[in-house]
Amino acid sequence: MEDTDSQSPPVEHHAAQASRIRNIDPSEAVTGVAIVLGILGGALGVVCTLFLADASSVGSWIAYCLIAALAGGSAGIVVGGMFGAIFGVIRGVTIPARWDHKS
């Protein structure tokens, strides 16, 4: 008897189940995680500056907080982009390359 299992059409409940699985686009993962960690890094930089900085005037506090927010935010964006890329590659999909061979 022939093995016809590999030639049988896909069952519909597998197709419905496959459509419910959420695939993550790697670019969305990188952007989303980078934005979240950038905001958290900026906020953490400002909070740490308020507790640790020794400023003599209000202008100094503002300048220190601005520098800390930029530094913490950029560090958060870099780390978030790295984690987003890892998540995107592990759980994401790859878009097949399109080859147009015209001879």
Biopython code that builds the backbone (N, CA, C, O; Angstrom):
import numpy as np
from Bio.PDB.StructureBuilder import StructureBuilder

atoms = [
    (1, "MET", "N", (0.845, -1.170, 0.000)),
    (1, "MET", "CA", (0.000, 0.000, 0.000)),
    (1, "MET", "C", (0.894, 1.238, 0.000)),
    (1, "MET", "O", (1.933, 1.264, 0.661)),
    (2, "GLU", "N", (0.485, 2.253, -0.740)),
    (2, "GLU", "CA", (1.265, 3.479, -0.854)),
    (2, "GLU", "C", (1.084, 4.365, 0.372)),
    (2, "GLU", "O", (0.044, 4.364, 1.031)),
    (3, "ASP", "N", (2.143, 5.118, 0.647)),
    (3, "ASP", "CA", (2.083, 6.092, 1.731)),
    (3, "ASP", "C", (1.596, 7.412, 1.154)),
    (3, "ASP", "O", (2.338, 8.100, 0.453)),
    (4, "THR", "N", (0.353, 7.764, 1.449)),
    (4, "THR", "CA", (-0.230, 8.982, 0.885)),
    (4, "THR", "C", (-0.313, 10.104, 1.912)),
    (4, "THR", "O", (-0.886, 11.157, 1.631)),
    (5, "ASP", "N", (0.251, 9.892, 3.098)),
    (5, "ASP", "CA", (0.171, 10.926, 4.128)),
    (5, "ASP", "C", (0.899, 12.204, 3.723)),
    (5, "ASP", "O", (0.423, 13.303, 4.007)),
    (6, "SER", "N", (2.036, 12.074, 3.069)),
    (6, "SER", "CA", (2.773, 13.280, 2.690)),
    (6, "SER", "C", (2.098, 14.030, 1.545)),
    (6, "SER", "O", (2.408, 15.197, 1.308)),
    (7, "GLN", "N", (1.176, 13.373, 0.830)),
    (7, "GLN", "CA", (0.514, 14.001, -0.294)),
    (7, "GLN", "C", (-0.865, 14.528, 0.058)),
    (7, "GLN", "O", (-1.513, 15.163, -0.774)),
    (8, "SER", "N", (-1.317, 14.278, 1.256)),
    (8, "SER", "CA", (-2.661, 14.708, 1.618)),
    (8, "SER", "C", (-2.691, 16.213, 1.846)),
    (8, "SER", "O", (-1.703, 16.789, 2.300)),
    (9, "PRO", "N", (-3.819, 16.859, 1.536)),
    (9, "PRO", "CA", (-3.931, 18.307, 1.744)),
    (9, "PRO", "C", (-3.904, 18.623, 3.234)),
    (9, "PRO", "O", (-4.266, 17.780, 4.056)),
    (10, "PRO", "N", (-3.479, 19.827, 3.583)),
    (10, "PRO", "CA", (-3.423, 20.191, 5.001)),
    (10, "PRO", "C", (-4.819, 20.249, 5.608)),
    (10, "PRO", "O", (-5.780, 20.649, 4.952)),
    (11, "VAL", "N", (-4.912, 19.851, 6.844)),
    (11, "VAL", "CA", (-6.184, 19.861, 7.553)),
    (11, "VAL", "C", (-6.487, 21.296, 7.969)),
    (11, "VAL", "O", (-5.575, 22.044, 8.321)),
    (12, "GLU", "N", (-7.749, 21.682, 7.930)),
    (12, "GLU", "CA", (-8.119, 23.073, 8.164)),
    (12, "GLU", "C", (-7.856, 23.532, 9.588)),
    (12, "GLU", "O", (-7.585, 24.714, 9.796)),
    (13, "HIS", "N", (-7.925, 22.648, 10.579)),
    (13, "HIS", "CA", (-7.701, 23.115, 11.940)),
    (13, "HIS", "C", (-6.240, 23.492, 12.152)),
    (13, "HIS", "O", (-5.942, 24.302, 13.030)),
    (14, "HIS", "N", (-5.320, 22.927, 11.372)),
    (14, "HIS", "CA", (-3.922, 23.346, 11.460)),
    (14, "HIS", "C", (-3.756, 24.748, 10.881)),
    (14, "HIS", "O", (-2.975, 25.547, 11.399)),
    (15, "ALA", "N", (-4.483, 25.046, 9.819)),
    (15, "ALA", "CA", (-4.392, 26.365, 9.207)),
    (15, "ALA", "C", (-4.971, 27.425, 10.143)),
    (15, "ALA", "O", (-4.419, 28.520, 10.260)),
    (16, "ALA", "N", (-6.075, 27.106, 10.807)),
    (16, "ALA", "CA", (-6.665, 28.051, 11.742)),
    (16, "ALA", "C", (-5.748, 28.262, 12.934)),
    (16, "ALA", "O", (-5.631, 29.377, 13.443)),
    (17, "GLN", "N", (-5.101, 27.199, 13.379)),
    (17, "GLN", "CA", (-4.193, 27.315, 14.507)),
    (17, "GLN", "C", (-2.947, 28.106, 14.120)),
    (17, "GLN", "O", (-2.426, 28.873, 14.930)),
    (18, "ALA", "N", (-2.472, 27.931, 12.909)),
    (18, "ALA", "CA", (-1.287, 28.654, 12.458)),
    (18, "ALA", "C", (-1.565, 30.144, 12.330)),
    (18, "ALA", "O", (-0.665, 30.957, 12.542)),
    (19, "SER", "N", (-2.799, 30.518, 11.987)),
    (19, "SER", "CA", (-3.110, 31.938, 11.851)),
    (19, "SER", "C", (-3.200, 32.620, 13.211)),
    (19, "SER", "O", (-3.097, 33.845, 13.280)),
    (20, "ARG", "N", (-3.387, 31.875, 14.284)),
    (20, "ARG", "CA", (-3.474, 32.461, 15.610)),
    (20, "ARG", "C", (-2.107, 32.673, 16.243)),
    (20, "ARG", "O", (-2.003, 33.408, 17.225)),
    (21, "ILE", "N", (-1.067, 32.061, 15.720)),
    (21, "ILE", "CA", (0.264, 32.218, 16.272)),
    (21, "ILE", "C", (0.795, 33.580, 15.879)),
    (21, "ILE", "O", (0.790, 33.939, 14.702)),
    (22, "ARG", "N", (1.254, 34.340, 16.863)),
    (22, "ARG", "CA", (1.751, 35.699, 16.618)),
    (22, "ARG", "C", (3.235, 35.636, 16.272)),
    (22, "ARG", "O", (4.055, 35.210, 17.084)),
    (23, "ASN", "N", (3.562, 36.057, 15.078)),
    (23, "ASN", "CA", (4.955, 36.161, 14.671)),
    (23, "ASN", "C", (5.393, 37.605, 14.844)),
    (23, "ASN", "O", (4.650, 38.537, 14.534)),
    (24, "ILE", "N", (6.587, 37.773, 15.334)),
    (24, "ILE", "CA", (7.110, 39.109, 15.592)),
    (24, "ILE", "C", (8.052, 39.489, 14.465)),
    (24, "ILE", "O", (8.991, 38.760, 14.146)),
    (25, "ASP", "N", (7.788, 40.632, 13.874)),
    (25, "ASP", "CA", (8.697, 41.173, 12.877)),
    (25, "ASP", "C", (9.917, 41.715, 13.626)),
    (25, "ASP", "O", (9.750, 42.492, 14.567)),
    (26, "PRO", "N", (11.136, 41.332, 13.238)),
    (26, "PRO", "CA", (12.316, 41.782, 13.988)),
    (26, "PRO", "C", (12.443, 43.298, 14.090)),
    (26, "PRO", "O", (12.904, 43.801, 15.115)),
    (27, "SER", "N", (12.051, 44.034, 13.065)),
    (27, "SER", "CA", (12.169, 45.491, 13.143)),
    (27, "SER", "C", (11.206, 46.077, 14.171)),
    (27, "SER", "O", (11.532, 47.065, 14.829)),
    (28, "GLU", "N", (10.025, 45.482, 14.316)),
    (28, "GLU", "CA", (9.087, 45.939, 15.335)),
    (28, "GLU", "C", (9.614, 45.655, 16.724)),
    (28, "GLU", "O", (9.464, 46.477, 17.628)),
    (29, "ALA", "N", (10.229, 44.505, 16.900)),
    (29, "ALA", "CA", (10.775, 44.151, 18.210)),
    (29, "ALA", "C", (11.906, 45.090, 18.601)),
    (29, "ALA", "O", (11.978, 45.536, 19.746)),
    (30, "VAL", "N", (12.784, 45.388, 17.663)),
    (30, "VAL", "CA", (13.908, 46.286, 17.952)),
    (30, "VAL", "C", (13.396, 47.669, 18.326)),
    (30, "VAL", "O", (13.842, 48.254, 19.313)),
    (31, "THR", "N", (12.469, 48.188, 17.547)),
    (31, "THR", "CA", (11.955, 49.539, 17.798)),
    (31, "THR", "C", (11.192, 49.607, 19.114)),
    (31, "THR", "O", (11.397, 50.530, 19.902)),
    (32, "GLY", "N", (10.325, 48.650, 19.356)),
    (32, "GLY", "CA", (9.500, 48.679, 20.566)),
    (32, "GLY", "C", (10.300, 48.565, 21.840)),
    (32, "GLY", "O", (10.101, 49.344, 22.772)),
    (33, "VAL", "N", (11.200, 47.606, 21.892)),
    (33, "VAL", "CA", (11.994, 47.411, 23.104)),
    (33, "VAL", "C", (12.963, 48.578, 23.288)),
    (33, "VAL", "O", (13.208, 48.993, 24.420)),
    (34, "ALA", "N", (13.517, 49.113, 22.207)),
    (34, "ALA", "CA", (14.429, 50.250, 22.314)),
    (34, "ALA", "C", (13.709, 51.481, 22.860)),
    (34, "ALA", "O", (14.271, 52.209, 23.678)),
    (35, "ILE", "N", (12.487, 51.720, 22.424)),
    (35, "ILE", "CA", (11.737, 52.874, 22.925)),
    (35, "ILE", "C", (11.438, 52.719, 24.411)),
    (35, "ILE", "O", (11.615, 53.659, 25.185)),
    (36, "VAL", "N", (10.989, 51.539, 24.806)),
    (36, "VAL", "CA", (10.646, 51.319, 26.215)),
    (36, "VAL", "C", (11.880, 51.458, 27.102)),
    (36, "VAL", "O", (11.841, 52.170, 28.105)),
    (37, "LEU", "N", (12.966, 50.793, 26.748)),
    (37, "LEU", "CA", (14.162, 50.879, 27.579)),
    (37, "LEU", "C", (14.818, 52.255, 27.498)),
    (37, "LEU", "O", (15.477, 52.672, 28.449)),
    (38, "GLY", "N", (14.654, 52.963, 26.394)),
    (38, "GLY", "CA", (15.151, 54.331, 26.306)),
    (38, "GLY", "C", (14.441, 55.259, 27.273)),
    (38, "GLY", "O", (15.077, 56.085, 27.928)),
    (39, "ILE", "N", (13.138, 55.130, 27.364)),
    (39, "ILE", "CA", (12.367, 55.953, 28.307)),
    (39, "ILE", "C", (12.734, 55.600, 29.743)),
    (39, "ILE", "O", (12.921, 56.486, 30.577)),
    (40, "LEU", "N", (12.838, 54.300, 30.029)),
    (40, "LEU", "CA", (13.220, 53.890, 31.381)),
    (40, "LEU", "C", (14.638, 54.347, 31.726)),
    (40, "LEU", "O", (14.891, 54.765, 32.856)),
    (41, "GLY", "N", (15.554, 54.273, 30.779)),
    (41, "GLY", "CA", (16.923, 54.724, 31.022)),
    (41, "GLY", "C", (16.994, 56.216, 31.268)),
    (41, "GLY", "O", (17.736, 56.663, 32.143)),
    (42, "GLY", "N", (16.241, 56.991, 30.518)),
    (42, "GLY", "CA", (16.200, 58.437, 30.735)),
    (42, "GLY", "C", (15.637, 58.799, 32.102)),
    (42, "GLY", "O", (16.173, 59.662, 32.796)),
    (43, "ALA", "N", (14.559, 58.138, 32.479)),
    (43, "ALA", "CA", (13.961, 58.397, 33.793)),
    (43, "ALA", "C", (14.909, 57.983, 34.917)),
    (43, "ALA", "O", (15.032, 58.687, 35.919)),
    (44, "LEU", "N", (15.568, 56.858, 34.753)),
    (44, "LEU", "CA", (16.520, 56.403, 35.763)),
    (44, "LEU", "C", (17.699, 57.365, 35.880)),
    (44, "LEU", "O", (18.188, 57.618, 36.981)),
    (45, "GLY", "N", (18.155, 57.902, 34.753)),
    (45, "GLY", "CA", (19.231, 58.886, 34.783)),
    (45, "GLY", "C", (18.851, 60.139, 35.547)),
    (45, "GLY", "O", (19.655, 60.662, 36.318)),
    (46, "VAL", "N", (17.635, 60.628, 35.345)),
    (46, "VAL", "CA", (17.175, 61.832, 36.055)),
    (46, "VAL", "C", (17.040, 61.559, 37.542)),
    (46, "VAL", "O", (17.456, 62.381, 38.359)),
    (47, "VAL", "N", (16.466, 60.418, 37.911)),
    (47, "VAL", "CA", (16.284, 60.092, 39.325)),
    (47, "VAL", "C", (17.639, 59.951, 40.019)),
    (47, "VAL", "O", (17.826, 60.461, 41.123)),
    (48, "CYS", "N", (18.568, 59.273, 39.388)),
    (48, "CYS", "CA", (19.898, 59.117, 39.986)),
    (48, "CYS", "C", (20.605, 60.463, 40.114)),
    (48, "CYS", "O", (21.312, 60.699, 41.094)),
    (49, "THR", "N", (20.423, 61.334, 39.150)),
    (49, "THR", "CA", (21.036, 62.658, 39.224)),
    (49, "THR", "C", (20.456, 63.463, 40.381)),
    (49, "THR", "O", (21.194, 64.157, 41.080)),
    (50, "LEU", "N", (19.161, 63.381, 40.589)),
    (50, "LEU", "CA", (18.543, 64.126, 41.680)),
    (50, "LEU", "C", (19.062, 63.661, 43.037)),
    (50, "LEU", "O", (19.180, 64.468, 43.959)),
    (51, "PHE", "N", (19.369, 62.383, 43.170)),
    (51, "PHE", "CA", (19.856, 61.869, 44.441)),
    (51, "PHE", "C", (21.365, 62.030, 44.616)),
    (51, "PHE", "O", (21.838, 62.205, 45.739)),
    (52, "LEU", "N", (22.119, 61.974, 43.534)),
    (52, "LEU", "CA", (23.574, 61.914, 43.656)),
    (52, "LEU", "C", (24.310, 63.206, 43.302)),
    (52, "LEU", "O", (25.447, 63.393, 43.732)),
    (53, "ALA", "N", (23.699, 64.088, 42.539)),
    (53, "ALA", "CA", (24.410, 65.284, 42.079)),
    (53, "ALA", "C", (24.524, 66.316, 43.203)),
    (53, "ALA", "O", (23.638, 66.462, 44.044)),
    (54, "ASP", "N", (25.641, 67.015, 43.177)),
    (54, "ASP", "CA", (25.878, 68.085, 44.136)),
    (54, "ASP", "C", (25.897, 69.399, 43.360)),
    (54, "ASP", "O", (26.956, 69.896, 42.977)),
    (55, "ALA", "N", (24.721, 69.944, 43.140)),
    (55, "ALA", "CA", (24.597, 71.168, 42.348)),
    (55, "ALA", "C", (24.382, 72.360, 43.271)),
    (55, "ALA", "O", (23.775, 72.245, 44.335)),
    (56, "SER", "N", (24.898, 73.507, 42.835)),
    (56, "SER", "CA", (24.794, 74.703, 43.666)),
    (56, "SER", "C", (23.611, 75.588, 43.290)),
    (56, "SER", "O", (23.197, 76.432, 44.085)),
    (57, "SER", "N", (23.063, 75.408, 42.091)),
    (57, "SER", "CA", (21.944, 76.257, 41.671)),
    (57, "SER", "C", (20.930, 75.429, 40.888)),
    (57, "SER", "O", (21.173, 74.275, 40.536)),
    (58, "VAL", "N", (19.799, 76.051, 40.632)),
    (58, "VAL", "CA", (18.731, 75.375, 39.889)),
    (58, "VAL", "C", (19.177, 75.098, 38.456)),
    (58, "VAL", "O", (18.852, 74.050, 37.896)),
    (59, "GLY", "N", (19.912, 76.020, 37.866)),
    (59, "GLY", "CA", (20.411, 75.824, 36.501)),
    (59, "GLY", "C", (21.334, 74.625, 36.405)),
    (59, "GLY", "O", (21.316, 73.901, 35.410)),
    (60, "SER", "N", (22.137, 74.411, 37.430)),
    (60, "SER", "CA", (23.019, 73.237, 37.449)),
    (60, "SER", "C", (22.214, 71.945, 37.518)),
    (60, "SER", "O", (22.527, 70.972, 36.833)),
    (61, "TRP", "N", (21.171, 71.943, 38.355)),
    (61, "TRP", "CA", (20.317, 70.756, 38.463)),
    (61, "TRP", "C", (19.675, 70.436, 37.116)),
    (61, "TRP", "O", (19.628, 69.278, 36.702)),
    (62, "ILE", "N", (19.190, 71.449, 36.449)),
    (62, "ILE", "CA", (18.524, 71.254, 35.150)),
    (62, "ILE", "C", (19.521, 70.719, 34.126)),
    (62, "ILE", "O", (19.207, 69.795, 33.376)),
    (63, "ALA", "N", (20.724, 71.299, 34.092)),
    (63, "ALA", "CA", (21.741, 70.837, 33.142)),
    (63, "ALA", "C", (22.154, 69.400, 33.441)),
    (63, "ALA", "O", (22.283, 68.584, 32.529)),
    (64, "TYR", "N", (22.363, 69.091, 34.724)),
    (64, "TYR", "CA", (22.750, 67.724, 35.088)),
    (64, "TYR", "C", (21.649, 66.719, 34.744)),
    (64, "TYR", "O", (21.927, 65.630, 34.243)),
    (65, "CYS", "N", (20.411, 67.091, 35.014)),
    (65, "CYS", "CA", (19.287, 66.189, 34.700)),
    (65, "CYS", "C", (19.138, 65.993, 33.199)),
    (65, "CYS", "O", (18.828, 64.889, 32.751)),
    (66, "LEU", "N", (19.352, 67.037, 32.421)),
    (66, "LEU", "CA", (19.262, 66.919, 30.970)),
    (66, "LEU", "C", (20.355, 65.990, 30.427)),
    (66, "LEU", "O", (20.093, 65.134, 29.582)),
    (67, "ILE", "N", (21.571, 66.171, 30.920)),
    (67, "ILE", "CA", (22.670, 65.306, 30.483)),
    (67, "ILE", "C", (22.417, 63.861, 30.895)),
    (67, "ILE", "O", (22.653, 62.941, 30.111)),
    (68, "ALA", "N", (21.940, 63.658, 32.116)),
    (68, "ALA", "CA", (21.662, 62.302, 32.594)),
    (68, "ALA", "C", (20.525, 61.658, 31.819)),
    (68, "ALA", "O", (20.569, 60.459, 31.541)),
    (69, "ALA", "N", (19.502, 62.440, 31.463)),
    (69, "ALA", "CA", (18.380, 61.892, 30.690)),
    (69, "ALA", "C", (18.850, 61.474, 29.302)),
    (69, "ALA", "O", (18.456, 60.419, 28.805)),
    (70, "LEU", "N", (19.690, 62.293, 28.675)),
    (70, "LEU", "CA", (20.203, 61.936, 27.349)),
    (70, "LEU", "C", (21.116, 60.708, 27.412)),
    (70, "LEU", "O", (21.030, 59.821, 26.562)),
    (71, "ALA", "N", (21.981, 60.663, 28.413)),
    (71, "ALA", "CA", (22.897, 59.522, 28.538)),
    (71, "ALA", "C", (22.134, 58.238, 28.870)),
    (71, "ALA", "O", (22.368, 57.194, 28.260)),
    (72, "GLY", "N", (21.228, 58.321, 29.831)),
    (72, "GLY", "CA", (20.452, 57.132, 30.199)),
    (72, "GLY", "C", (19.530, 56.684, 29.085)),
    (72, "GLY", "O", (19.356, 55.486, 28.861)),
    (73, "GLY", "N", (18.939, 57.638, 28.385)),
    (73, "GLY", "CA", (18.052, 57.303, 27.266)),
    (73, "GLY", "C", (18.795, 56.644, 26.126)),
    (73, "GLY", "O", (18.312, 55.669, 25.552)),
    (74, "SER", "N", (19.978, 57.169, 25.786)),
    (74, "SER", "CA", (20.734, 56.556, 24.689)),
    (74, "SER", "C", (21.252, 55.181, 25.068)),
    (74, "SER", "O", (21.284, 54.280, 24.231)),
    (75, "ALA", "N", (21.659, 55.008, 26.325)),
    (75, "ALA", "CA", (22.080, 53.673, 26.774)),
    (75, "ALA", "C", (20.907, 52.697, 26.731)),
    (75, "ALA", "O", (21.072, 51.542, 26.336)),
    (76, "GLY", "N", (19.732, 53.154, 27.135)),
    (76, "GLY", "CA", (18.545, 52.306, 27.087)),
    (76, "GLY", "C", (18.159, 51.934, 25.672)),
    (76, "GLY", "O", (17.725, 50.810, 25.421)),
    (77, "ILE", "N", (18.313, 52.866, 24.740)),
    (77, "ILE", "CA", (17.994, 52.577, 23.342)),
    (77, "ILE", "C", (18.940, 51.528, 22.776)),
    (77, "ILE", "O", (18.513, 50.626, 22.054)),
    (78, "VAL", "N", (20.223, 51.643, 23.102)),
    (78, "VAL", "CA", (21.200, 50.670, 22.595)),
    (78, "VAL", "C", (20.920, 49.281, 23.161)),
    (78, "VAL", "O", (20.883, 48.297, 22.423)),
    (79, "VAL", "N", (20.724, 49.211, 24.470)),
    (79, "VAL", "CA", (20.458, 47.907, 25.099)),
    (79, "VAL", "C", (19.109, 47.362, 24.645)),
    (79, "VAL", "O", (18.985, 46.166, 24.384)),
    (80, "GLY", "N", (18.108, 48.215, 24.549)),
    (80, "GLY", "CA", (16.793, 47.781, 24.077)),
    (80, "GLY", "C", (16.822, 47.292, 22.649)),
    (80, "GLY", "O", (16.149, 46.318, 22.313)),
    (81, "GLY", "N", (17.596, 47.957, 21.800)),
    (81, "GLY", "CA", (17.746, 47.490, 20.424)),
    (81, "GLY", "C", (18.397, 46.127, 20.353)),
    (81, "GLY", "O", (18.015, 45.289, 19.535)),
    (82, "MET", "N", (19.392, 45.900, 21.219)),
    (82, "MET", "CA", (20.056, 44.600, 21.240)),
    (82, "MET", "C", (19.087, 43.506, 21.694)),
    (82, "MET", "O", (18.996, 42.453, 21.063)),
    (83, "PHE", "N", (18.359, 43.759, 22.796)),
    (83, "PHE", "CA", (17.397, 42.765, 23.268)),
    (83, "PHE", "C", (16.260, 42.563, 22.258)),
    (83, "PHE", "O", (15.808, 41.438, 22.050)),
    (84, "GLY", "N", (15.807, 43.637, 21.642)),
    (84, "GLY", "CA", (14.768, 43.518, 20.618)),
    (84, "GLY", "C", (15.224, 42.689, 19.442)),
    (84, "GLY", "O", (14.449, 41.903, 18.897)),
    (85, "ALA", "N", (16.486, 42.856, 19.038)),
    (85, "ALA", "CA", (17.020, 42.047, 17.938)),
    (85, "ALA", "C", (17.090, 40.576, 18.328)),
    (85, "ALA", "O", (16.790, 39.695, 17.523)),
    (86, "ILE", "N", (17.485, 40.324, 19.561)),
    (86, "ILE", "CA", (17.543, 38.927, 20.029)),
    (86, "ILE", "C", (16.141, 38.321, 20.037)),
    (86, "ILE", "O", (15.947, 37.210, 19.545)),
    (87, "PHE", "N", (15.159, 39.043, 20.595)),
    (87, "PHE", "CA", (13.781, 38.541, 20.619)),
    (87, "PHE", "C", (13.241, 38.349, 19.211)),
    (87, "PHE", "O", (12.574, 37.355, 18.923)),
    (88, "GLY", "N", (13.531, 39.295, 18.343)),
    (88, "GLY", "CA", (13.034, 39.217, 16.969)),
    (88, "GLY", "C", (13.603, 38.045, 16.207)),
    (88, "GLY", "O", (12.897, 37.411, 15.423)),
    (89, "VAL", "N", (14.872, 37.749, 16.428)),
    (89, "VAL", "CA", (15.486, 36.618, 15.727)),
    (89, "VAL", "C", (14.993, 35.299, 16.296)),
    (89, "VAL", "O", (14.741, 34.352, 15.552)),
    (90, "ILE", "N", (14.854, 35.237, 17.610)),
    (90, "ILE", "CA", (14.408, 33.986, 18.228)),
    (90, "ILE", "C", (12.945, 33.689, 17.895)),
    (90, "ILE", "O", (12.617, 32.557, 17.539)),
    (91, "ARG", "N", (12.073, 34.671, 18.002)),
    (91, "ARG", "CA", (10.640, 34.441, 17.824)),
    (91, "ARG", "C", (10.093, 34.966, 16.514)),
    (91, "ARG", "O", (8.911, 34.778, 16.227)),
    (92, "GLY", "N", (10.898, 35.605, 15.727)),
    (92, "GLY", "CA", (10.399, 36.291, 14.541)),
    (92, "GLY", "C", (10.371, 35.439, 13.298)),
    (92, "GLY", "O", (10.595, 34.230, 13.333)),
    (93, "VAL", "N", (10.092, 36.097, 12.218)),
    (93, "VAL", "CA", (10.044, 35.466, 10.912)),
    (93, "VAL", "C", (11.065, 36.134, 10.015)),
    (93, "VAL", "O", (11.422, 37.296, 10.216)),
    (94, "THR", "N", (11.519, 35.415, 9.055)),
    (94, "THR", "CA", (12.412, 36.010, 8.065)),
    (94, "THR", "C", (11.643, 36.169, 6.765)),
    (94, "THR", "O", (10.874, 35.293, 6.369)),
    (95, "ILE", "N", (11.856, 37.268, 6.127)),
    (95, "ILE", "CA", (11.189, 37.538, 4.862)),
    (95, "ILE", "C", (12.059, 36.954, 3.765)),
    (95, "ILE", "O", (13.236, 37.301, 3.663)),
    (96, "PRO", "N", (11.508, 36.079, 2.945)),
    (96, "PRO", "CA", (12.333, 35.457, 1.907)),
    (96, "PRO", "C", (12.803, 36.491, 0.890)),
    (96, "PRO", "O", (12.068, 37.402, 0.511)),
    (97, "ALA", "N", (14.032, 36.321, 0.468)),
    (97, "ALA", "CA", (14.584, 37.224, -0.540)),
    (97, "ALA", "C", (13.914, 36.948, -1.879)),
    (97, "ALA", "O", (13.565, 35.811, -2.196)),
    (98, "ARG", "N", (13.746, 37.997, -2.645)),
    (98, "ARG", "CA", (13.092, 37.847, -3.932)),
    (98, "ARG", "C", (14.176, 37.937, -5.013)),
    (98, "ARG", "O", (14.911, 38.921, -5.095)),
    (99, "TRP", "N", (14.253, 36.926, -5.809)),
    (99, "TRP", "CA", (15.254, 36.858, -6.857)),
    (99, "TRP", "C", (14.575, 36.964, -8.202)),
    (99, "TRP", "O", (13.720, 36.145, -8.538)),
    (100, "ASP", "N", (14.942, 37.945, -8.957)),
    (100, "ASP", "CA", (14.433, 38.102, -10.320)),
    (100, "ASP", "C", (15.581, 37.801, -11.277)),
    (100, "ASP", "O", (16.441, 38.647, -11.525)),
    (101, "HIS", "N", (15.580, 36.591, -11.806)),
    (101, "HIS", "CA", (16.624, 36.208, -12.747)),
    (101, "HIS", "C", (16.087, 36.416, -14.157)),
    (101, "HIS", "O", (15.289, 35.624, -14.658)),
    (102, "LYS", "N", (16.532, 37.472, -14.774)),
    (102, "LYS", "CA", (16.128, 37.743, -16.145)),
    (102, "LYS", "C", (17.344, 37.531, -17.027)),
    (102, "LYS", "O", (18.323, 38.273, -16.942)),
    (103, "SER", "N", (17.278, 36.534, -17.855)),
    (103, "SER", "CA", (18.422, 36.225, -18.713)),
    (103, "SER", "C", (18.113, 36.543, -20.158)),
    (103, "SER", "O", (18.962, 36.347, -21.028)),
]
sb = StructureBuilder()
sb.init_structure("model")
sb.init_model(0)
sb.init_chain("A")
sb.init_seg("    ")
for serial, (resi, resn, name, xyz) in enumerate(atoms, 1):
    if name == "N":
        sb.init_residue(resn, " ", resi, " ")
    sb.init_atom(name, np.array(xyz, "f"), 0.0, 1.0, " ", f" {name:<3s}", serial, name[0])
structure = sb.get_structure()
